[in-house]
Amino acid sequence: MSIATIEKNLSAIKGRAAKGKRRERNKTKSVEDKKENDDDNKYDSLKNINAFSQVSRYHTETIDSYAKDIDLKDLNIFVGDRELLTDANLKLYQGVHYGLIGQNGIGKSTLLKAIGYKLIIGFPDQVQTHYVEQFENVNLDKRVIDIILESDKKAERIKKEHNLLQEAVEGGNTQKIVQAVLQIKYDRLCSALEEQEKVFKRRSRERAKEAREKYFVIEKQVNEAKR
């Protein structure tokens, strides 16, 4: 085989490899764009949800930081101009499993989103909620609890922090331990900034304004931590 033929074959192989990489990049970009569009659509849909309940004027003084039950009085939920719940009472007790049964379109998912994303004015701050979106292409071999935990960014962040600290401590280098702690603090600020951005994106009017002001405060803290 001549040198010219070998060079020609190598050129063809490189060309096919380059095309493959371009296709892979385009595919990755397409997936990222789809995810970004899905997130934007999700925030737009959440903006349309207006949910509020009765808030006592003594609410901040009487709140029990250890109470995990939910007792919302005069709960109202609207999606745009559509009324889903009016002056309803919602009671959920810790340790009890609940199921929502009803026809499609009556607002089951909307109620869960309002709870999961804490869109309800008057919802107890001490109660932690997590809404798991419907997934496509889920690995059916995984347990339900594993899928839920993987969707919990806070749990994933804690595991990452634990691994980072453990590695630094086991290394026995004081400087690396300090760097690990500073990195964790910075990552937490970035995470808080990202979450606050989601908050004001899914709120409207005055509530969005308040959330945006809080976002700028956290953004300032992130910029200071970079220095």
C-alpha positions, -999 to 999 in steps of 0.1 A, spaced: 0 0 0 14 34 -10 20 63 14 -5 84 -5 -32 57 0 -24 54 37 -27 92 41 -59 92 22 -74 65 45 -62 83 76 -78 115 63 -111 97 57 -110 82 92 -103 116 108 -132 130 88 -156 104 100 -144 109 136 -149 146 134 -184 141 120 -192 117 148 -180 143 174 -201 170 158 -232 148 158 -225 140 195 -221 177 203 -253 185 185 -272 157 202 -259 169 236 -268 205 228 -303 194 217 -309 176 250 -297 206 270 -319 229 249 -349 207 255 -342 206 292 -338 244 293 -371 248 274 -388 223 297 -376 243 327 -388 275 312 -422 260 305 -424 246 340 -417 281 355 -442 297 332 -469 272 343 -460 277 380 -464 315 376 -500 309 367 -507 292 400 -520 316 427 -524 298 461 -530 313 495 -545 303 529 -555 320 561 -525 335 579 -529 344 615 -515 378 626 -498 358 654 -484 333 629 -447 341 635 -451 341 672 -470 308 675 -452 287 649 -439 254 662 -406 247 646 -410 210 655 -445 205 641 -446 185 609 -483 184 604 -500 207 579 -532 225 587 -542 251 562 -575 269 566 -594 288 539 -571 275 512 -577 290 477 -559 279 445 -563 295 411 -547 287 378 -551 319 359 -587 328 362 -597 292 368 -608 284 404 -597 250 417 -602 253 454 -622 279 474 -620 283 512 -610 247 516 -593 232 547 -562 210 541 -550 187 568 -520 164 563 -505 145 592 -469 133 596 -464 96 589 -497 92 570 -496 82 533 -522 100 511 -534 94 476 -553 118 454 -582 103 434 -602 122 408 -608 128 371 -581 143 349 -579 180 349 -595 187 382 -563 200 398 -546 171 415 -511 178 401 -516 215 406 -523 210 443 -492 188 447 -471 214 429 -485 242 451 -474 221 481 -442 207 467 -429 241 455 -443 259 485 -464 283 464 -491 286 490 -490 317 511 -493 306 547 -476 273 542 -455 263 573 -418 272 567 -406 244 589 -421 216 568 -398 204 540 -415 195 507 -402 179 475 -421 175 443 -409 149 419 -417 157 383 -429 129 359 -399 113 344 -394 99 309 -370 70 301 -368 59 338 -347 29 346 -375 5 358 -349 -16 376 -343 12 401 -363 14 433 -388 42 437 -370 56 467 -337 57 447 -354 77 419 -368 101 444 -335 106 462 -317 112 429 -341 140 421 -334 156 455 -306 180 448 -301 188 485 -294 152 493 -270 149 464 -252 181 475 -248 167 510 -233 135 497 -209 155 476 -199 177 506 -194 147 527 -170 131 502 -151 164 497 -146 168 535 -137 132 540 -111 133 513 -95 165 527 -95 152 563 -80 118 554 -53 137 535 -42 154 568 -34 186 550 -48 216 570 -47 239 539 -68 214 519 -93 211 547 -97 249 548 -101 250 510 -127 222 512 -147 242 537 -145 274 517 -155 255 486 -185 240 503 -196 275 516 -192 289 481 -212 260 465 -240 264 490 -242 301 481 -244 293 444 -270 266 451 -290 292 472 -287 317 443 -300 291 418 -329 282 440 -338 318 446 -338 324 409 -363 296 405 -385 311 432 -389 345 416 -393 330 381 -423 310 393 -439 339 412 -458 368 399 -464 405 408 -454 416 443 -442 382 455 -418 380 425 -405 415 434 -397 404 469 -381 372 458 -360 391 432 -347 415 459 -336 385 480 -319 371 449 -298 402 445 -287 399 482 -275 363 476 -259 373 443 -238 399 462 -227 373 487 -217 350 459 -196 377 442 -179 386 475 -171 349 481 -153 348 448 -127 373 459 
